[in-house]
């Protein structure tokens, strides 16, 4: 009973600290007053109890202020803290290394001020910048989730960014309307964080186009949008598929992207679905060919980025054969969970990797 009561008390304290942190992020003036009072308390306590409260405690308000305050408020807090720190070391005599302590205090203050100055240029004070990036990452992840499908259909997506970054240049947009499933796997030039910003911009635009324009107009419309951005040497590759969920008939179109792969359950063969088309953003009025096919019960269609099949030491042809070899192992026990397994086993470690599996199950 005592242990459970202690745990409950710890949880209440944790909740209180979290609530105070949220309020401090919202009210910078409240955070400034609280941190200023903290600096005064630390300074007075250090003078009153030299052995219990070291003067180095004055660094704590500076570090916390660098995370919560705007630049001007942080400058004011820095001046106040340095003045109190200098007064403390002068009052305590030779027992405290005066020059070293003040120097450390100034270095910490300079680091916090430099970080706050960079954030102030963005107009995002404190830790709100990091929170905004996390929200953008979550938005990109949420847009990559495939819509629910009727019975008899399974669809999965898995994306892994290069260098263990949470941002990726590969993303997926999808929608369903009138028994038609549309999925587009996009690979933005670059990788990791460098491509993540462009991926965030394009994911919203391409997601808005998908399902609004006819399937055959999606790639031309996406190309016109990308041309309007006037990016220097940046481009995007796309594989787009539209599937009739009643009949299994599908159309595949690509823009400089590796072809889709279809697994034929009746023959056990794997077939690439080539549909030539130029990279998005390079040509004003490109033409995109279409490859027609059908997913019969038991069949599966694979969309993937070049990070799954291409490395500096391996061309796309050999990489595609390797991917098919890994996917062949999924046939015996079904394709559920196969997207994450393929990204882990076949994805290149130095590039963003993404794969989409659309499976028409043999037994609904």
C-alpha positions as CSV (number, residue, x, y, z in Angstrom):
1,X,0.0,0.0,0.0
2,X,2.8,2.4,0.9
3,X,4.6,1.6,-2.4
4,X,1.4,2.3,-4.5
5,X,0.8,5.5,-2.6
6,X,4.4,6.6,-3.3
7,X,4.0,5.8,-7.0
8,X,0.7,7.8,-7.1
9,X,2.5,10.8,-5.5
10,X,5.3,10.6,-8.0
11,X,2.8,10.5,-10.9
12,X,1.0,13.6,-9.4
13,X,4.3,15.5,-9.2
14,X,5.2,14.5,-12.8
15,X,1.8,15.7,-14.0
16,X,2.2,19.0,-12.2
17,X,5.6,19.5,-13.7
18,X,4.3,18.7,-17.1
19,X,1.4,21.1,-16.7
20,X,3.7,23.9,-15.5
21,X,6.0,23.3,-18.5
22,X,3.0,23.6,-20.9
23,X,1.9,26.8,-19.3
24,X,5.5,28.2,-19.4
25,X,5.6,27.5,-23.2
26,X,2.4,29.4,-23.7
27,X,3.2,32.4,-21.4
28,X,6.8,33.6,-22.0
29,X,6.3,36.4,-19.5
30,X,5.4,34.0,-16.7
31,X,8.4,31.8,-17.6
32,X,10.7,34.9,-17.5
33,X,9.4,36.0,-14.1
34,X,9.7,32.5,-12.7
35,X,13.3,32.0,-14.0
36,X,14.4,35.4,-12.7
37,X,13.0,34.6,-9.3
38,X,14.8,31.3,-9.5
39,X,18.1,33.0,-10.2
40,X,17.6,35.3,-7.2
41,X,16.7,32.4,-5.0
42,X,19.8,30.5,-6.1
43,X,22.1,33.5,-5.6
44,X,20.7,34.2,-2.1
45,X,20.8,30.5,-1.1
46,X,24.4,30.2,-2.3
47,X,25.4,33.2,-0.1
48,X,23.5,31.8,2.9
49,X,24.5,28.1,2.6
50,X,27.8,28.0,0.8
51,X,28.4,24.2,1.3
52,X,24.8,23.2,0.4
53,X,24.0,25.4,-2.6
54,X,26.9,25.8,-5.0
55,X,27.0,28.9,-7.2
56,X,26.9,26.7,-10.3
57,X,23.2,26.4,-9.7
58,X,22.9,29.7,-11.5
59,X,23.5,27.9,-14.8
60,X,20.2,26.1,-14.5
61,X,17.9,29.1,-15.2
62,X,20.0,30.1,-18.2
63,X,19.7,26.6,-19.8
64,X,15.9,26.5,-19.1
65,X,15.5,30.0,-20.3
66,X,17.3,29.1,-23.6
67,X,14.5,26.5,-24.1
68,X,11.5,28.5,-23.2
69,X,12.1,32.2,-23.6
70,X,12.1,34.6,-26.6
71,X,15.5,36.2,-27.5
72,X,14.9,39.6,-25.7
73,X,13.6,38.0,-22.5
74,X,16.6,35.6,-22.6
75,X,19.0,38.6,-22.9
76,X,17.4,40.2,-19.9
77,X,17.6,36.9,-17.9
78,X,21.3,36.5,-18.9
79,X,22.2,40.0,-17.7
80,X,20.4,39.5,-14.4
81,X,22.0,36.0,-13.9
82,X,25.5,37.2,-14.7
83,X,25.2,40.1,-12.3
84,X,24.0,37.9,-9.5
85,X,26.7,35.4,-10.3
86,X,29.4,38.0,-10.2
87,X,28.1,39.3,-6.9
88,X,28.1,35.8,-5.4
89,X,31.7,35.1,-6.4
90,X,32.9,38.5,-5.2
91,X,31.1,38.0,-1.9
92,X,32.4,34.5,-1.1
93,X,36.1,35.4,-1.2
94,X,39.0,33.3,-2.6
95,X,37.2,29.9,-1.9
96,X,35.5,30.1,-5.3
97,X,37.5,30.4,-8.5
98,X,36.2,33.8,-9.6
99,X,37.4,34.1,-13.2
100,X,36.7,30.4,-14.1
101,X,33.1,30.6,-12.7
102,X,32.2,33.8,-14.5
103,X,33.8,32.5,-17.7
104,X,31.7,29.3,-17.6
105,X,28.6,31.3,-16.9
106,X,29.3,33.6,-19.9
107,X,30.0,30.6,-22.2
108,X,26.7,29.0,-21.3
109,X,24.9,32.3,-21.7
110,X,26.5,32.7,-25.2
111,X,25.4,29.2,-26.3
112,X,21.8,29.8,-25.2
113,X,21.7,33.2,-26.8
114,X,23.0,31.9,-30.1
115,X,20.5,29.1,-30.2
116,X,17.7,31.5,-29.3
117,X,18.8,34.0,-32.0
118,X,18.5,31.3,-34.7
119,X,15.0,30.3,-33.5
120,X,14.0,34.0,-33.4
121,X,14.7,34.3,-37.1
122,X,12.0,31.7,-37.7
123,X,9.6,33.5,-35.4
124,X,9.3,30.3,-33.4
125,X,10.6,30.9,-29.8
126,X,11.7,28.3,-27.4
127,X,11.0,24.6,-28.0
128,X,8.0,25.4,-30.3
129,X,10.3,24.9,-33.3
130,X,11.0,21.4,-32.4
131,X,7.3,20.8,-31.6
132,X,6.4,22.2,-35.1
133,X,8.8,19.8,-36.8
134,X,7.4,16.9,-34.9
135,X,3.8,17.9,-35.9
136,X,5.0,18.2,-39.6
137,X,6.6,14.8,-39.4
138,X,3.4,13.3,-37.9
139,X,1.4,15.0,-40.7
140,X,3.6,13.4,-43.3
141,X,3.3,10.0,-41.6
142,X,-0.5,10.3,-41.3
143,X,-0.9,11.2,-45.0
144,X,1.0,8.0,-45.8
145,X,-1.5,5.8,-44.2
146,X,-3.6,3.8,-46.7
147,X,-7.4,4.1,-46.5
148,X,-9.5,1.2,-45.3
149,X,-10.3,-1.3,-48.0
150,X,-13.3,-3.6,-48.5
151,X,-13.1,-7.3,-47.5
152,X,-10.8,-9.3,-49.7
153,X,-8.2,-6.6,-50.0
154,X,-5.0,-5.9,-48.1
155,X,-2.8,-2.9,-48.5
156,X,0.4,-2.0,-46.5
157,X,3.0,0.7,-46.7
158,X,6.4,0.9,-45.0
159,X,8.9,3.8,-45.3
160,X,12.4,4.0,-43.8
161,X,14.5,7.2,-44.2
162,X,18.3,7.3,-44.7
163,X,20.5,7.8,-41.7
164,X,17.8,6.9,-39.2
165,X,16.2,10.4,-39.8
166,X,12.5,10.8,-39.0
167,X,12.1,12.7,-42.3
168,X,12.1,11.0,-45.6
169,X,12.1,12.0,-49.2
170,X,9.8,9.1,-50.0
171,X,6.1,9.4,-49.2
172,X,2.8,7.9,-50.1
173,X,-0.6,9.5,-50.8
174,X,-3.7,7.5,-51.4
175,X,-7.5,7.8,-51.6
176,X,-10.6,5.8,-52.5
177,X,-13.7,6.9,-54.4
178,X,-16.4,5.0,-56.1
179,X,-14.7,1.6,-55.7
180,X,-11.5,3.1,-57.1
181,X,-8.3,2.9,-55.1
182,X,-5.5,5.4,-56.1
183,X,-2.1,5.2,-54.6
184,X,1.0,7.3,-55.5
185,X,4.5,6.5,-54.2
186,X,6.7,9.6,-54.6
187,X,10.5,9.9,-54.3
188,X,11.8,13.4,-54.0
189,X,15.3,14.1,-55.1
190,X,17.8,14.0,-52.2
191,X,17.4,11.9,-49.1
192,X,16.8,12.3,-45.4
193,X,16.2,15.7,-43.9
194,X,17.4,17.5,-47.1
195,X,14.5,16.0,-49.0
196,X,12.1,16.0,-46.1
197,X,11.1,19.7,-46.5
198,X,10.2,19.2,-50.2
199,X,8.4,16.0,-49.4
200,X,6.2,17.9,-46.8
201,X,5.3,20.5,-49.5
202,X,4.6,17.9,-52.2
203,X,2.6,15.5,-50.0
204,X,0.0,18.1,-49.3
205,X,-0.2,19.2,-53.0
206,X,-0.3,15.6,-54.4
207,X,-2.7,14.4,-51.8
208,X,-5.0,17.2,-52.8
209,X,-4.8,16.3,-56.5
210,X,-5.3,12.6,-55.9
211,X,-9.0,11.7,-56.2
212,X,-9.9,15.2,-57.5
213,X,-8.6,15.0,-61.0
214,X,-9.1,11.9,-63.2
215,X,-6.5,9.2,-62.8
216,X,-5.0,9.8,-66.2
217,X,-4.5,13.5,-65.3
218,X,-2.8,13.0,-62.0
219,X,0.8,12.9,-63.2
220,X,0.4,15.8,-65.7
221,X,-1.2,17.9,-63.0
222,X,1.5,17.0,-60.5
223,X,4.2,17.9,-63.1
224,X,2.6,21.3,-63.7
225,X,2.6,22.0,-59.9
226,X,6.2,21.0,-59.6
227,X,7.2,23.2,-62.6
228,X,5.6,26.2,-60.9
229,X,7.9,25.8,-57.8
230,X,10.9,26.8,-60.0
231,X,13.3,24.6,-58.0
232,X,16.8,24.6,-59.5
233,X,17.8,21.0,-60.0
234,X,15.2,19.2,-57.9
235,X,12.7,16.7,-59.3
236,X,10.5,13.9,-58.2
237,X,9.7,10.4,-59.4
238,X,6.3,8.9,-59.0
239,X,4.6,5.5,-59.6
240,X,0.8,5.9,-59.6
241,X,-1.7,3.1,-59.7
242,X,-5.5,3.2,-59.9
243,X,-7.3,-0.1,-59.0
244,X,-11.0,-1.0,-59.5
245,X,-11.7,-2.8,-56.2
246,X,-14.7,-4.6,-57.8
247,X,-12.9,-6.2,-60.8
248,X,-9.2,-5.9,-59.9
249,X,-8.4,-4.0,-63.1
250,X,-5.6,-1.5,-62.6
251,X,-3.7,1.1,-64.5
252,X,0.0,1.9,-63.7
253,X,1.7,5.1,-64.7
254,X,5.3,6.1,-63.8
255,X,7.3,9.3,-64.0
256,X,11.0,8.3,-63.9
257,X,10.2,5.7,-61.3
258,X,11.1,2.0,-61.1
259,X,8.2,-0.1,-62.5
260,X,5.6,-1.8,-60.4
261,X,5.9,-5.6,-59.9
262,X,2.9,-7.9,-60.0
263,X,2.7,-11.4,-58.5
264,X,0.5,-13.8,-60.4
265,X,-0.8,-16.4,-57.9
266,X,-2.1,-18.7,-60.6
267,X,1.2,-19.1,-62.4
268,X,3.5,-18.2,-59.5
269,X,5.4,-15.7,-61.8
270,X,6.5,-12.2,-61.1
271,X,6.0,-9.6,-63.8
272,X,7.2,-6.0,-64.0
273,X,4.7,-3.4,-65.1
274,X,6.6,-0.9,-67.1
275,X,5.0,2.4,-68.0
276,X,7.6,4.9,-69.4
277,X,7.4,8.6,-68.4
278,X,9.8,11.4,-67.7
279,X,10.8,12.7,-64.3
280,X,8.4,15.3,-62.8
281,X,9.5,18.9,-63.0
282,X,11.8,18.6,-66.0
283,X,9.5,18.9,-69.0
284,X,6.6,21.3,-69.6
285,X,4.2,18.9,-71.3
286,X,5.3,15.3,-70.8
287,X,3.4,12.2,-71.9
288,X,2.9,9.3,-69.5
289,X,2.2,5.9,-70.9
290,X,-0.2,3.5,-69.1
291,X,0.2,-0.2,-68.4
292,X,-3.1,-2.1,-67.9
293,X,-3.4,-5.2,-65.8
294,X,-5.7,-7.1,-63.5
295,X,-5.3,-8.4,-59.9
296,X,-7.0,-11.8,-59.7
297,X,-7.7,-13.4,-56.3
298,X,-4.3,-14.2,-54.7
299,X,-2.4,-11.7,-56.8
300,X,-0.3,-8.8,-55.4
301,X,1.1,-5.6,-56.7
302,X,4.3,-4.0,-55.4
303,X,5.2,-0.3,-55.6
304,X,8.7,0.6,-54.4
305,X,11.3,3.4,-54.5
306,X,14.7,3.1,-56.0
307,X,16.2,2.8,-52.5
308,X,14.8,-0.7,-52.4
309,X,16.6,-1.9,-55.5
310,X,19.5,0.5,-56.4
311,X,22.8,1.0,-54.7
312,X,26.1,2.5,-55.9
313,X,27.3,-1.1,-56.5
314,X,24.1,-2.6,-57.8
315,X,22.0,-1.5,-60.8
316,X,18.2,-1.5,-60.7
317,X,17.8,-4.7,-62.7
318,X,19.8,-6.8,-60.2
319,X,18.2,-5.0,-57.3
320,X,14.7,-5.8,-58.7
321,X,15.6,-9.5,-58.9
322,X,16.9,-9.3,-55.3
323,X,13.6,-7.7,-54.2
324,X,11.6,-10.3,-55.9
325,X,13.7,-13.0,-54.2
326,X,12.8,-11.5,-50.8
327,X,9.2,-11.1,-51.7
328,X,9.0,-14.7,-52.8
329,X,9.5,-15.8,-49.2
330,X,6.2,-14.0,-48.3
331,X,4.0,-16.0,-50.6
332,X,3.8,-19.1,-48.5
333,X,2.4,-17.3,-45.4
334,X,0.7,-14.4,-47.1
335,X,1.7,-10.8,-47.5
336,X,0.4,-9.4,-44.2
337,X,3.3,-7.6,-42.5
338,X,5.4,-8.0,-45.6
339,X,6.0,-4.3,-46.3
340,X,7.9,-3.7,-43.1
341,X,9.8,-7.0,-43.5
342,X,10.9,-6.1,-47.1
343,X,12.1,-2.6,-46.1
344,X,14.1,-4.1,-43.3
345,X,15.6,-6.9,-45.4
346,X,15.9,-5.4,-48.9
347,X,16.1,-1.6,-48.3
348,X,19.4,0.1,-48.9
349,X,21.0,1.6,-45.8
350,X,22.2,4.8,-47.5
351,X,19.0,5.9,-49.2
352,X,15.3,6.4,-48.3
353,X,13.4,3.2,-48.9
354,X,9.6,2.7,-49.3
355,X,7.3,0.0,-50.5
356,X,3.6,-0.5,-50.9
357,X,1.9,-3.9,-51.2
358,X,-1.6,-4.2,-52.5
359,X,-2.9,-7.8,-52.2
360,X,-6.2,-9.2,-53.4
361,X,-6.7,-12.1,-51.1
362,X,-7.8,-15.5,-52.5
363,X,-10.4,-15.9,-49.7
364,X,-12.3,-12.8,-48.7
